[in-house]
Amino acid sequence: MSVLVWVEHDNASVKDATLAAVTAAGKLGDVHALVAGKGAQAVADEAAKIAGVAKVLLADDAAYEHALAENVAPLIAGLMSGYDAFVAPSTSHGKNIAPRVAALLDVAQISDILSVESADTFTRPIYAGNAIATVQSSDAKKVITVRGTAFEKAATSGGSASVEAASGAGDAGLSSFVGAEIAKSERPELTAAKIIVSGGRALGSEEQFHAVIDPLADKLGAAVGASRAAVDAGYAPNDYQVGQTGKIVAPEVYVAIGISGAIQHLAGMKDSKTIIAINKDEDAPIFQVADIGLVGDLFKIVPALTGKL
């Protein structure tokens, strides 16, 4: 079985989410990686070194510079004549591209898989991760997105794949890139961080959110996250949101401060190795998944904890 993996990148380097997708694809068969971008030779060379990748296809065209799904999906669909499956990470780009590929191939997409049971059988979360479904596909071509926290990341060295040129139809003329507003931070990126400190609505305001959360995150070298309630209240920007409709994370340590633990939030962080919860409500659902729980006033506990570090 041959598998084509979408390489997520910024035209300069490979994103970590790709590495989990390569691991998942390797459980299906021979892995070929697709790098589509502009001036992305360096990305292709980096992808060629990933352990488990047998070949890298490089589609270098201005139409693919910003990974517009309307341009990338036809490219992938055209290449699928030589592959049995297409695998992409469950990121914003992956979730945008994969459904279009599935539609062009007239197959059903298998979303957000947690494991590969066999060549046609997979597991995936349903009901916000409260149940795991086993899905079997009879489609001739498989289109799959991979939950990055469910698979080990492939090694970034040890591979020696060849790099070959690939081409597609180019610009489909259906969309155009206007601009991107990207939040810049010296802290680790949320989905790649080993430690995350998250705040909830109980913090009360944007000022208090940053006054309480930021010093602790800085002491721990952690990324900052937030519950949907905190984001909706304007305490934190959207890219901080952890949960079913935010980012799925699985750090070594997850510190939940003033977060009650709604199902939507738990779906995004309950795979964390160690969960520490601080909340004044001893019956808060977050304590059901926490490894360490502190019941008390976060405005006293967190500054005291930060001061001890």
C-alpha positions as a Markdown table, in Angstrom:
| # | Residue | x | y | z |
|---|---|---|---|---|
| 1 | Met | 0.0 | 0.0 | 0.0 |
| 2 | Ser | 1.4 | 3.4 | -1.0 |
| 3 | Val | 0.5 | 6.5 | 1.0 |
| 4 | Leu | 0.9 | 10.2 | 0.1 |
| 5 | Val | 1.4 | 12.6 | 3.1 |
| 6 | Trp | 0.7 | 16.3 | 3.0 |
| 7 | Val | 3.7 | 18.1 | 4.5 |
| 8 | Glu | 2.6 | 21.1 | 6.5 |
| 9 | His | 5.2 | 23.9 | 6.3 |
| 10 | Asp | 5.8 | 27.7 | 6.1 |
| 11 | Asn | 8.0 | 27.5 | 2.9 |
| 12 | Ala | 11.0 | 27.4 | 5.2 |
| 13 | Ser | 10.7 | 24.4 | 7.5 |
| 14 | Val | 8.5 | 21.4 | 8.2 |
| 15 | Lys | 5.8 | 21.8 | 10.9 |
| 16 | Asp | 5.8 | 19.3 | 13.8 |
| 17 | Ala | 2.2 | 18.1 | 12.9 |
| 18 | Thr | 3.6 | 16.5 | 9.8 |
| 19 | Leu | 5.8 | 14.1 | 11.8 |
| 20 | Ala | 2.8 | 12.5 | 13.5 |
| 21 | Ala | 1.1 | 12.1 | 10.2 |
| 22 | Val | 4.2 | 10.3 | 8.8 |
| 23 | Thr | 4.1 | 7.9 | 11.7 |
| 24 | Ala | 0.5 | 7.1 | 11.1 |
| 25 | Ala | 1.0 | 6.7 | 7.3 |
| 26 | Gly | 3.9 | 4.4 | 8.0 |
| 27 | Lys | 1.5 | 1.9 | 9.6 |
| 28 | Leu | -0.3 | 1.7 | 6.3 |
| 29 | Gly | 2.5 | 1.2 | 3.8 |
| 30 | Asp | 5.2 | 3.1 | 1.9 |
| 31 | Val | 5.3 | 6.8 | 2.6 |
| 32 | His | 5.8 | 9.5 | 0.1 |
| 33 | Ala | 5.7 | 13.1 | 1.2 |
| 34 | Leu | 4.2 | 16.0 | -0.8 |
| 35 | Val | 5.7 | 19.5 | -0.4 |
| 36 | Ala | 3.7 | 22.1 | -2.2 |
| 37 | Gly | 4.9 | 25.7 | -1.9 |
| 38 | Lys | 7.0 | 28.4 | -3.5 |
| 39 | Gly | 10.7 | 28.4 | -3.1 |
| 40 | Ala | 10.3 | 25.3 | -0.9 |
| 41 | Gln | 13.4 | 23.3 | -1.8 |
| 42 | Ala | 14.7 | 23.6 | 1.7 |
| 43 | Val | 11.4 | 22.1 | 3.0 |
| 44 | Ala | 11.7 | 19.2 | 0.6 |
| 45 | Asp | 15.3 | 18.6 | 1.6 |
| 46 | Glu | 14.2 | 18.6 | 5.3 |
| 47 | Ala | 11.3 | 16.3 | 4.6 |
| 48 | Ala | 13.7 | 13.9 | 2.8 |
| 49 | Lys | 15.5 | 13.4 | 6.1 |
| 50 | Ile | 12.4 | 12.3 | 8.0 |
| 51 | Ala | 12.6 | 8.7 | 9.1 |
| 52 | Gly | 10.2 | 6.5 | 7.2 |
| 53 | Val | 9.8 | 8.7 | 4.1 |
| 54 | Ala | 10.7 | 6.9 | 0.9 |
| 55 | Lys | 10.2 | 9.7 | -1.6 |
| 56 | Val | 9.5 | 13.5 | -1.6 |
| 57 | Leu | 7.4 | 15.1 | -4.3 |
| 58 | Leu | 8.1 | 18.9 | -4.7 |
| 59 | Ala | 5.4 | 21.0 | -6.3 |
| 60 | Asp | 7.1 | 24.4 | -6.5 |
| 61 | Asp | 4.6 | 27.0 | -7.8 |
| 62 | Ala | 3.4 | 30.4 | -6.6 |
| 63 | Ala | -0.1 | 29.0 | -6.6 |
| 64 | Tyr | 0.8 | 26.8 | -3.6 |
| 65 | Glu | 2.7 | 29.4 | -1.6 |
| 66 | His | 0.0 | 29.9 | 1.0 |
| 67 | Ala | -1.5 | 26.4 | 0.9 |
| 68 | Leu | -4.9 | 27.6 | -0.5 |
| 69 | Ala | -7.1 | 24.5 | -0.5 |
| 70 | Glu | -8.7 | 25.4 | -3.8 |
| 71 | Asn | -5.3 | 25.1 | -5.5 |
| 72 | Val | -3.7 | 22.3 | -3.4 |
| 73 | Ala | -6.6 | 19.8 | -3.4 |
| 74 | Pro | -6.7 | 19.4 | -7.2 |
| 75 | Leu | -2.9 | 18.9 | -7.2 |
| 76 | Ile | -3.3 | 16.1 | -4.6 |
| 77 | Ala | -6.3 | 14.5 | -6.3 |
| 78 | Gly | -4.3 | 14.4 | -9.6 |
| 79 | Leu | -1.4 | 12.6 | -7.9 |
| 80 | Met | -3.7 | 10.1 | -6.1 |
| 81 | Ser | -3.8 | 7.8 | -9.2 |
| 82 | Gly | -0.5 | 6.4 | -7.9 |
| 83 | Tyr | -1.5 | 6.1 | -4.3 |
| 84 | Asp | -3.9 | 4.1 | -2.1 |
| 85 | Ala | -4.3 | 6.7 | 0.7 |
| 86 | Phe | -3.8 | 10.3 | 1.4 |
| 87 | Val | -2.9 | 11.4 | 4.9 |
| 88 | Ala | -2.8 | 14.9 | 6.4 |
| 89 | Pro | -2.4 | 16.2 | 9.9 |
| 90 | Ser | -5.6 | 17.5 | 11.7 |
| 91 | Thr | -4.5 | 21.1 | 11.5 |
| 92 | Ser | -6.4 | 24.1 | 10.1 |
| 93 | His | -4.7 | 23.5 | 6.7 |
| 94 | Gly | -5.2 | 19.7 | 6.8 |
| 95 | Lys | -8.9 | 20.1 | 7.7 |
| 96 | Asn | -9.3 | 22.5 | 4.9 |
| 97 | Ile | -7.5 | 20.5 | 2.2 |
| 98 | Ala | -8.5 | 16.9 | 3.0 |
| 99 | Pro | -12.3 | 17.2 | 2.6 |
| 100 | Arg | -11.8 | 18.8 | -0.9 |
| 101 | Val | -9.5 | 15.9 | -1.9 |
| 102 | Ala | -12.1 | 13.4 | -0.7 |
| 103 | Ala | -14.8 | 15.2 | -2.7 |
| 104 | Leu | -12.7 | 15.2 | -5.8 |
| 105 | Leu | -12.0 | 11.5 | -5.4 |
| 106 | Asp | -15.7 | 10.8 | -4.5 |
| 107 | Val | -14.8 | 9.0 | -1.3 |
| 108 | Ala | -15.6 | 9.4 | 2.4 |
| 109 | Gln | -13.0 | 11.1 | 4.6 |
| 110 | Ile | -11.9 | 9.4 | 7.8 |
| 111 | Ser | -11.3 | 12.2 | 10.2 |
| 112 | Asp | -9.0 | 12.7 | 13.2 |
| 113 | Ile | -7.8 | 9.1 | 13.6 |
| 114 | Leu | -6.3 | 7.9 | 16.9 |
| 115 | Ser | -4.9 | 4.6 | 15.6 |
| 116 | Val | -4.5 | 2.4 | 12.6 |
| 117 | Glu | -6.0 | -1.0 | 13.2 |
| 118 | Ser | -5.5 | -2.4 | 9.7 |
| 119 | Ala | -5.3 | -1.1 | 6.1 |
| 120 | Asp | -9.0 | -0.2 | 6.1 |
| 121 | Thr | -9.9 | 0.1 | 9.8 |
| 122 | Phe | -9.2 | 3.0 | 12.1 |
| 123 | Thr | -10.3 | 4.5 | 15.5 |
| 124 | Arg | -11.5 | 8.1 | 16.0 |
| 125 | Pro | -13.0 | 10.1 | 18.8 |
| 126 | Ile | -16.8 | 10.9 | 18.8 |
| 127 | Tyr | -18.9 | 12.8 | 21.3 |
| 128 | Ala | -16.1 | 15.2 | 22.2 |
| 129 | Gly | -13.8 | 12.3 | 22.9 |
| 130 | Asn | -16.1 | 10.6 | 25.3 |
| 131 | Ala | -16.4 | 7.5 | 23.0 |
| 132 | Ile | -14.0 | 6.0 | 20.5 |
| 133 | Ala | -15.5 | 4.7 | 17.2 |
| 134 | Thr | -13.9 | 2.0 | 15.1 |
| 135 | Val | -14.4 | 2.9 | 11.5 |
| 136 | Gln | -13.9 | 0.5 | 8.5 |
| 137 | Ser | -13.7 | 2.0 | 5.0 |
| 138 | Ser | -14.5 | 0.1 | 1.8 |
| 139 | Asp | -13.4 | 3.0 | -0.4 |
| 140 | Ala | -10.6 | 2.2 | -2.9 |
| 141 | Lys | -8.8 | 5.4 | -1.9 |
| 142 | Lys | -8.5 | 6.5 | 1.7 |
| 143 | Val | -8.5 | 10.1 | 2.7 |
| 144 | Ile | -7.4 | 10.5 | 6.4 |
| 145 | Thr | -6.6 | 13.2 | 8.8 |
| 146 | Val | -4.5 | 12.4 | 11.9 |
| 147 | Arg | -4.8 | 13.7 | 15.4 |
| 148 | Gly | -1.2 | 14.7 | 16.2 |
| 149 | Thr | -1.3 | 13.9 | 19.9 |
| 150 | Ala | -2.2 | 10.3 | 19.2 |
| 151 | Phe | 0.9 | 9.3 | 17.4 |
| 152 | Glu | 4.6 | 9.5 | 18.2 |
| 153 | Lys | 6.5 | 12.0 | 16.0 |
| 154 | Ala | 8.7 | 10.6 | 13.4 |
| 155 | Ala | 12.4 | 11.3 | 13.8 |
| 156 | Thr | 13.6 | 14.3 | 11.8 |
| 157 | Ser | 16.8 | 12.6 | 10.8 |
| 158 | Gly | 17.8 | 9.2 | 9.5 |
| 159 | Gly | 15.9 | 9.3 | 6.3 |
| 160 | Ser | 17.5 | 9.6 | 2.8 |
| 161 | Ala | 14.5 | 10.0 | 0.5 |
| 162 | Ser | 14.9 | 11.2 | -3.1 |
| 163 | Val | 13.3 | 14.5 | -4.1 |
| 164 | Glu | 11.3 | 14.6 | -7.4 |
| 165 | Ala | 9.4 | 17.4 | -9.1 |
| 166 | Ala | 5.6 | 17.2 | -9.3 |
| 167 | Ser | 3.2 | 19.5 | -11.0 |
| 168 | Gly | -0.5 | 20.3 | -11.0 |
| 169 | Ala | -3.0 | 22.7 | -12.6 |
| 170 | Gly | -1.6 | 25.6 | -10.6 |
| 171 | Asp | -3.9 | 28.5 | -9.7 |
| 172 | Ala | -7.6 | 27.5 | -9.9 |
| 173 | Gly | -8.7 | 31.1 | -9.8 |
| 174 | Leu | -11.2 | 30.4 | -7.0 |
| 175 | Ser | -9.5 | 32.1 | -4.2 |
| 176 | Ser | -6.6 | 34.5 | -3.5 |
| 177 | Phe | -4.4 | 35.2 | -0.5 |
| 178 | Val | -5.1 | 38.6 | 1.0 |
| 179 | Gly | -3.0 | 38.6 | 4.2 |
| 180 | Ala | -2.3 | 36.9 | 7.5 |
| 181 | Glu | -2.3 | 38.3 | 11.0 |
| 182 | Ile | 0.0 | 36.0 | 13.0 |
| 183 | Ala | 0.4 | 36.5 | 16.7 |
| 184 | Lys | 4.1 | 36.5 | 17.6 |
| 185 | Ser | 5.3 | 35.3 | 21.0 |
| 186 | Glu | 8.6 | 34.3 | 22.5 |
| 187 | Arg | 6.8 | 31.5 | 24.3 |
| 188 | Pro | 6.6 | 28.0 | 22.8 |
| 189 | Glu | 3.9 | 27.3 | 20.2 |
| 190 | Leu | 0.8 | 25.9 | 21.9 |
| 191 | Thr | 0.6 | 22.5 | 20.1 |
| 192 | Ala | 4.3 | 21.9 | 20.4 |
| 193 | Ala | 4.8 | 23.0 | 24.1 |
| 194 | Lys | 5.9 | 20.6 | 26.8 |
| 195 | Ile | 4.3 | 22.7 | 29.5 |
| 196 | Ile | 1.0 | 24.7 | 29.1 |
| 197 | Val | -0.5 | 27.1 | 31.6 |
| 198 | Ser | -4.2 | 27.7 | 30.8 |
| 199 | Gly | -6.7 | 30.2 | 32.3 |
| 200 | Gly | -10.4 | 30.2 | 32.4 |
| 201 | Arg | -13.3 | 32.6 | 32.9 |
| 202 | Ala | -12.8 | 32.6 | 36.7 |
| 203 | Leu | -9.9 | 35.0 | 36.1 |
| 204 | Gly | -12.5 | 37.8 | 35.6 |
| 205 | Ser | -10.8 | 40.1 | 33.1 |
| 206 | Glu | -8.1 | 40.3 | 30.5 |
| 207 | Glu | -5.9 | 42.3 | 32.9 |
| 208 | Gln | -6.2 | 39.7 | 35.6 |
| 209 | Phe | -5.7 | 36.8 | 33.1 |
| 210 | His | -2.3 | 38.1 | 32.1 |
| 211 | Ala | -1.3 | 39.3 | 35.6 |
| 212 | Val | -1.9 | 35.8 | 37.0 |
| 213 | Ile | -1.1 | 33.4 | 34.1 |
| 214 | Asp | 1.8 | 35.1 | 32.3 |
| 215 | Pro | 4.3 | 35.2 | 35.3 |
| 216 | Leu | 3.7 | 31.5 | 36.0 |
| 217 | Ala | 4.1 | 30.6 | 32.3 |
| 218 | Asp | 7.3 | 32.6 | 32.1 |
| 219 | Lys | 8.8 | 30.9 | 35.2 |
| 220 | Leu | 8.0 | 27.5 | 33.7 |
| 221 | Gly | 9.0 | 28.3 | 30.2 |
| 222 | Ala | 5.4 | 27.3 | 29.2 |
| 223 | Ala | 3.0 | 28.2 | 26.5 |
| 224 | Val | -0.2 | 30.0 | 27.5 |
| 225 | Gly | -3.7 | 28.5 | 26.8 |
| 226 | Ala | -7.2 | 29.5 | 27.5 |
| 227 | Ser | -10.7 | 27.9 | 27.8 |
| 228 | Arg | -13.3 | 28.9 | 25.2 |
| 229 | Ala | -15.2 | 30.8 | 27.9 |
| 230 | Ala | -12.1 | 32.9 | 28.5 |
| 231 | Val | -11.6 | 33.5 | 24.8 |
| 232 | Asp | -15.2 | 34.4 | 24.3 |
| 233 | Ala | -15.1 | 36.8 | 27.2 |
| 234 | Gly | -12.1 | 38.6 | 25.5 |
| 235 | Tyr | -9.5 | 37.6 | 28.1 |
| 236 | Ala | -7.3 | 35.9 | 25.6 |
| 237 | Pro | -6.9 | 35.8 | 21.8 |
| 238 | Asn | -8.4 | 32.9 | 19.7 |
| 239 | Asp | -5.1 | 31.3 | 19.1 |
| 240 | Tyr | -4.8 | 30.6 | 22.8 |
| 241 | Gln | -8.0 | 28.4 | 22.8 |
| 242 | Val | -7.6 | 24.8 | 23.9 |
| 243 | Gly | -10.5 | 22.4 | 23.3 |
| 244 | Gln | -12.7 | 20.7 | 20.7 |
| 245 | Thr | -13.2 | 24.0 | 18.7 |
| 246 | Gly | -9.6 | 25.2 | 19.6 |
| 247 | Lys | -6.3 | 23.4 | 19.6 |
| 248 | Ile | -5.8 | 19.7 | 20.7 |
| 249 | Val | -2.8 | 19.5 | 22.9 |
| 250 | Ala | -1.0 | 16.8 | 24.9 |
| 251 | Pro | 1.9 | 18.4 | 26.8 |
| 252 | Glu | 4.0 | 16.8 | 29.5 |
| 253 | Val | 2.3 | 19.1 | 32.0 |
| 254 | Tyr | -1.0 | 21.0 | 31.7 |
| 255 | Val | -1.9 | 23.5 | 34.4 |
| 256 | Ala | -5.6 | 24.4 | 34.3 |
| 257 | Ile | -6.3 | 27.6 | 36.4 |
| 258 | Gly | -9.9 | 28.7 | 37.0 |
| 259 | Ile | -11.2 | 26.2 | 34.4 |
| 260 | Ser | -14.2 | 24.2 | 35.4 |
| 261 | Gly | -13.6 | 21.4 | 32.9 |
| 262 | Ala | -16.4 | 21.5 | 30.4 |
| 263 | Ile | -16.5 | 18.5 | 27.9 |
| 264 | Gln | -15.5 | 20.8 | 25.1 |
| 265 | His | -12.3 | 21.8 | 26.9 |
| 266 | Leu | -11.5 | 18.3 | 28.2 |
| 267 | Ala | -11.6 | 17.0 | 24.6 |
| 268 | Gly | -8.6 | 19.2 | 23.8 |
| 269 | Met | -6.3 | 18.5 | 26.7 |
| 270 | Lys | -7.2 | 15.3 | 28.6 |
| 271 | Asp | -4.4 | 13.3 | 26.8 |
| 272 | Ser | -1.8 | 15.5 | 28.7 |
| 273 | Lys | 0.7 | 13.4 | 30.7 |
| 274 | Thr | 0.2 | 15.3 | 34.0 |
| 275 | Ile | -2.8 | 17.6 | 34.6 |
| 276 | Ile | -2.7 | 20.1 | 37.5 |
| 277 | Ala | -6.0 | 21.9 | 38.3 |
| 278 | Ile | -6.5 | 24.9 | 40.5 |
| 279 | Asn | -10.2 | 25.8 | 41.2 |
| 280 | Lys | -12.2 | 27.0 | 44.2 |
| 281 | Asp | -15.1 | 24.6 | 43.3 |
| 282 | Glu | -14.1 | 21.2 | 44.6 |
| 283 | Asp | -16.9 | 19.6 | 42.5 |
| 284 | Ala | -15.6 | 21.1 | 39.2 |
| 285 | Pro | -15.3 | 18.4 | 36.5 |
| 286 | Ile | -11.7 | 19.3 | 35.8 |
| 287 | Phe | -10.8 | 17.4 | 39.1 |
| 288 | Gln | -12.1 | 14.2 | 37.6 |
| 289 | Val | -9.2 | 14.1 | 35.1 |
| 290 | Ala | -6.6 | 16.0 | 37.1 |
| 291 | Asp | -3.5 | 14.2 | 38.5 |
| 292 | Ile | -3.0 | 17.0 | 41.1 |
| 293 | Gly | -5.9 | 19.2 | 42.3 |
| 294 | Leu | -5.7 | 22.3 | 44.4 |
| 295 | Val | -9.0 | 23.6 | 45.8 |
| 296 | Gly | -8.8 | 27.3 | 46.7 |
| 297 | Asp | -8.6 | 30.9 | 45.6 |
| 298 | Leu | -6.5 | 31.0 | 42.4 |
| 299 | Phe | -5.7 | 34.7 | 43.1 |
| 300 | Lys | -3.8 | 33.5 | 46.2 |
| 301 | Ile | -2.5 | 30.1 | 45.1 |
| 302 | Val | -1.1 | 31.0 | 41.7 |
| 303 | Pro | 1.0 | 34.1 | 42.9 |
| 304 | Ala | 2.3 | 32.1 | 45.8 |
| 305 | Leu | 3.2 | 29.2 | 43.5 |
| 306 | Thr | 4.9 | 31.6 | 41.1 |
| 307 | Gly | 6.8 | 33.2 | 43.9 |
| 308 | Lys | 8.2 | 29.8 | 45.0 |
| 309 | Leu | 9.6 | 29.0 | 41.6 |
